[in-house]
């Protein structure tokens, strides 16, 4: 294990995803979310293929045991991506980032529902704390529903982003089931292919021919997104998940800085307070998972025969 390398790769991945979101937001005034998903996926594909070739996984890593599992994972994951991209058109970048932090909380809930994972009082309490934070972030948006047009669209955007976080959590549950029989490289590759096909289905709903500078931004979105995906996957090869996972929350720092200096967005105190609660809940769950993992390892070692 190389923990510092793992942390560095995770931070690079976080910066890539925030940069990707920023580029999509900058293009959202003229480009519909389905078209942004296409650029994000299509131009990420060469990066991913190059990565697989460097690892020697281009042949064996693309074999699948259950094609339909990849189709469903791709469908749910694409819905998550499209919802986030749609939300970026209506909400400040820090708000979208904070609401996306609901995804690991919902993953815990769905793991108990669909994977029959035991969820103790500690994790239930952490999930409740995090969902309170989500409600605090949502409150000023949802209560504005039905007011002026801008505030109504912000409310719609908040609901769309939360729907995307829900889809993202469901995708994580699907991945947990798939890794028992599928290669991680295959999951990454076929998700990208599926999202390309699905995004093309939105073509009748108002795709545009963007100006050259917007086109360049969208191409960079794919390259940066693909790089972030590779760095994220690689980070977990060099360090334990419990060590690198909390660095996800560094994205809020980047989101606030980019939102303020690029989009002239000033986060409200209420949004920051809600985001802090969500982050504390997420970190608590990560630490609890680490503790349970250590206990399981000790139990397995105790059962090993000696002599």
QUIMOMO-V778473 format. One record per backbone hydrogen bond with DSSP energy under -0.5 kcal/mol. NH is the residue of the N-H (numbers start at 1). CO is the residue of the C=O. E is the energy in kcal/mol with one decimal. If there is no record, write none. Layout:
BEGIN
nh & co & e
NH & CO & E
NH & CO & E
END
This chain:
BEGIN
nh & co & e
2 & 238 & -2.0
6 & 2 & -2.2
7 & 3 & -2.6
8 & 4 & -2.4
9 & 5 & -2.4
10 & 6 & -2.1
11 & 7 & -2.5
12 & 8 & -2.2
13 & 9 & -2.3
14 & 10 & -2.5
15 & 11 & -2.4
16 & 12 & -2.4
17 & 13 & -2.4
18 & 14 & -2.1
19 & 15 & -2.4
20 & 16 & -2.6
21 & 17 & -2.4
22 & 18 & -2.4
23 & 19 & -2.2
24 & 20 & -2.4
25 & 21 & -2.5
26 & 22 & -2.3
27 & 23 & -1.5
28 & 24 & -0.8
28 & 25 & -0.7
30 & 27 & -1.5
31 & 27 & -2.4
35 & 32 & -0.5
36 & 32 & -1.8
37 & 33 & -2.4
38 & 34 & -1.7
39 & 35 & -2.2
40 & 36 & -2.7
41 & 37 & -2.3
42 & 38 & -3.5
43 & 39 & -2.0
45 & 41 & -1.2
46 & 42 & -0.6
48 & 44 & -2.3
49 & 45 & -2.8
50 & 46 & -2.4
51 & 47 & -2.1
52 & 48 & -2.6
53 & 49 & -2.4
54 & 50 & -2.2
55 & 51 & -1.8
56 & 52 & -0.8
56 & 53 & -0.7
57 & 52 & -2.7
58 & 52 & -0.7
61 & 57 & -1.5
62 & 59 & -1.0
63 & 60 & -1.2
69 & 66 & -0.7
70 & 66 & -1.2
71 & 67 & -1.8
72 & 68 & -2.6
73 & 69 & -2.4
74 & 70 & -2.5
75 & 71 & -2.4
76 & 72 & -2.5
77 & 73 & -2.6
78 & 74 & -2.4
79 & 75 & -2.0
80 & 76 & -2.0
81 & 77 & -2.4
82 & 78 & -3.0
83 & 79 & -2.2
84 & 80 & -2.0
85 & 81 & -2.5
86 & 82 & -2.3
87 & 83 & -2.4
88 & 84 & -1.7
89 & 85 & -0.6
89 & 86 & -1.1
90 & 87 & -1.5
91 & 87 & -2.1
96 & 92 & -2.0
97 & 93 & -2.3
98 & 94 & -2.6
99 & 95 & -2.5
100 & 96 & -1.8
101 & 97 & -0.8
101 & 98 & -0.9
102 & 99 & -1.5
103 & 100 & -1.9
105 & 101 & -0.6
106 & 102 & -2.6
107 & 103 & -2.0
108 & 104 & -1.5
109 & 105 & -1.5
110 & 106 & -2.8
111 & 107 & -2.4
112 & 108 & -1.6
113 & 109 & -1.7
114 & 110 & -3.4
115 & 110 & -0.6
115 & 111 & -1.4
117 & 111 & -1.9
120 & 118 & -0.5
124 & 120 & -2.2
125 & 121 & -2.7
126 & 122 & -2.2
127 & 123 & -2.6
128 & 124 & -2.4
129 & 125 & -2.4
130 & 126 & -2.5
131 & 127 & -2.6
132 & 128 & -2.1
133 & 129 & -1.8
134 & 130 & -2.0
135 & 131 & -2.3
136 & 132 & -2.1
137 & 133 & -2.1
138 & 134 & -2.6
139 & 135 & -2.7
140 & 136 & -0.6
141 & 138 & -1.4
142 & 138 & -2.6
143 & 139 & -2.4
144 & 141 & -0.8
145 & 142 & -1.8
147 & 144 & -2.2
152 & 148 & -2.2
153 & 149 & -2.4
154 & 150 & -1.9
155 & 151 & -1.9
156 & 152 & -2.3
157 & 153 & -2.7
158 & 154 & -2.3
159 & 155 & -2.0
160 & 156 & -2.3
161 & 157 & -2.5
162 & 158 & -2.1
163 & 159 & -2.1
164 & 160 & -2.2
165 & 161 & -2.3
166 & 162 & -1.9
167 & 163 & -2.3
168 & 164 & -2.6
169 & 165 & -2.1
170 & 166 & -2.1
171 & 167 & -2.3
172 & 168 & -1.9
173 & 169 & -1.8
174 & 170 & -2.1
175 & 171 & -2.4
176 & 172 & -2.2
177 & 173 & -1.6
178 & 174 & -2.2
179 & 175 & -2.5
180 & 177 & -0.8
181 & 178 & -2.2
182 & 178 & -2.8
187 & 183 & -2.0
188 & 184 & -2.4
189 & 185 & -2.5
190 & 186 & -2.7
191 & 187 & -1.5
192 & 188 & -1.7
193 & 189 & -2.0
194 & 190 & -2.5
195 & 191 & -2.6
196 & 192 & -1.6
197 & 193 & -2.0
198 & 194 & -2.8
199 & 195 & -2.3
200 & 196 & -1.6
201 & 197 & -0.8
201 & 198 & -0.7
202 & 199 & -1.5
203 & 200 & -1.6
205 & 202 & -2.0
206 & 203 & -0.7
207 & 203 & -1.3
210 & 208 & -0.9
215 & 211 & -2.7
216 & 212 & -2.3
217 & 213 & -1.9
218 & 214 & -2.4
219 & 215 & -2.3
220 & 216 & -2.4
221 & 217 & -1.9
222 & 218 & -1.6
223 & 219 & -2.0
224 & 220 & -3.3
225 & 221 & -2.6
226 & 222 & -2.6
227 & 223 & -2.0
228 & 224 & -2.6
229 & 225 & -2.2
230 & 226 & -2.0
231 & 227 & -2.6
232 & 228 & -2.5
233 & 229 & -2.2
234 & 230 & -2.7
235 & 231 & -2.2
236 & 232 & -1.0
237 & 234 & -1.6
238 & 234 & -0.8
238 & 235 & -0.8
239 & 235 & -1.0
243 & 240 & -1.0
244 & 240 & -1.8
245 & 241 & -2.6
247 & 244 & -1.4
248 & 245 & -2.3
249 & 246 & -1.6
250 & 247 & -1.4
251 & 248 & -1.8
252 & 249 & -1.2
253 & 249 & -0.5
253 & 250 & -0.5
254 & 250 & -1.7
255 & 251 & -2.8
256 & 252 & -2.5
257 & 253 & -2.2
258 & 254 & -2.8
259 & 255 & -2.8
260 & 256 & -2.3
261 & 257 & -2.6
262 & 258 & -2.5
263 & 258 & -1.1
265 & 259 & -3.2
266 & 264 & -0.5
267 & 265 & -0.6
272 & 268 & -2.1
273 & 269 & -2.4
274 & 270 & -2.5
275 & 271 & -2.6
276 & 272 & -2.3
277 & 273 & -1.9
278 & 274 & -2.2
279 & 275 & -2.7
280 & 276 & -2.7
281 & 277 & -2.2
282 & 278 & -2.4
283 & 279 & -2.7
284 & 280 & -2.3
285 & 281 & -2.1
286 & 282 & -2.2
287 & 283 & -2.6
288 & 284 & -2.2
289 & 285 & -2.6
290 & 286 & -2.1
291 & 287 & -2.3
292 & 288 & -2.7
293 & 289 & -2.3
294 & 290 & -2.2
295 & 291 & -2.1
296 & 292 & -2.4
297 & 293 & -2.2
298 & 294 & -2.2
299 & 295 & -2.3
300 & 296 & -2.3
301 & 297 & -2.4
302 & 298 & -2.1
303 & 299 & -1.0
303 & 300 & -0.5
304 & 300 & -0.6
304 & 301 & -0.9
END
